[in-house]
């Protein structure tokens, strides 16, 4: 596992995984109509969607910390940071 313990791999995973999970969540929960018509308030659907999309990164971060792949887990946290900051900004 040491050959995968790189910052850039973690950053890529941290940026791609929330987007993929968010799109899957939108499709499964059928949220396309509120997002297309922009019928959501600042603290409504969008902020909750961003919070939900960050959850897989945090679960993956826990797995990487327990397997002692520190650089990979730091990269995942750095990759998840834009989603966390966006969700906090939208909810204000």
C-alpha atoms as one frame of an Amber mdcrd trajectory, in Angstrom:
protein
   0.000   0.000   0.000   3.027   2.271   0.299   3.263   2.817  -3.441  -0.230
   4.406  -3.408   0.550   6.616  -0.405   0.909   9.855  -2.396  -0.624  13.287
  -1.877  -1.734  13.742  -5.474  -3.630  10.438  -5.523  -5.494  11.514  -2.395
  -6.289  14.937  -3.843  -7.676  13.399  -7.038  -9.782  10.934  -5.028 -10.915
  13.757  -2.742 -12.078  15.866  -5.682 -13.666  13.159  -7.843 -15.437  10.998
  -5.247 -17.816  13.708  -3.903 -18.788  14.765  -7.424 -19.543  11.180  -8.435
 -21.422  10.482  -5.210 -23.364  13.746  -5.503 -24.466  12.985  -9.056 -25.480
   9.473  -8.027 -27.422  10.866  -5.070 -29.214  13.375  -7.309 -30.169  10.628
  -9.721 -31.363   8.175  -7.049 -33.295  10.743  -5.010 -34.719  12.369  -8.173
 -33.547  15.892  -7.366 -33.050  16.986 -10.974 -36.225  19.075 -11.088 -35.416
  21.331  -8.076 -31.853  21.787  -9.305 -32.824  22.553 -12.924 -35.516  25.049
 -12.022 -33.396  26.614  -9.272 -36.203  26.202  -6.773 -34.078  25.971  -3.696
 -33.141  28.506  -1.096 -29.632  29.193   0.153 -29.828  26.747   3.043 -31.938
  24.164   1.243 -31.221  21.437  -1.241 -27.825  22.606  -2.453 -26.120  22.831
   0.935 -27.515  19.460   2.003 -26.375  17.957  -1.283 -22.853  19.260  -0.703
 -22.840  17.885   2.851 -23.997  14.474   1.629 -21.444  14.401  -1.172 -18.555
  14.956   1.281 -19.551  11.975   3.434 -17.761   9.313   1.298 -14.538  11.321
   1.532 -14.754  11.381   5.296 -15.435   7.641   5.429 -12.495   7.027   3.113
 -10.362   9.315   5.264 -11.130   7.112   8.275 -10.144   3.984   6.334  -6.868
   5.542   5.210  -6.012   6.688   8.735  -6.601   3.215  10.146  -4.341   1.665
   7.480  -1.561   4.219   8.241  -1.461   5.756   4.767  -0.946   9.257   6.084
  -0.086  11.128   2.890  -3.033   9.611   1.052  -5.412  10.559   3.859  -4.068
  14.117   3.954  -4.591  14.379   0.205  -8.199  13.190   0.548  -8.791  15.804
   3.234  -7.291  18.537   1.035  -9.438  17.360  -1.891 -12.582  17.416   0.259
 -11.871  20.896   1.591 -13.392  22.822  -1.376 -16.651  20.876  -0.980 -16.735
  21.497   2.761 -16.053  25.225   2.315 -18.672  25.486  -0.465 -21.293  23.810
   1.688 -20.559  26.161   4.567 -20.636  29.176   2.236 -23.966  28.164   0.681
 -25.603  27.467   4.042 -24.802  30.970   5.363
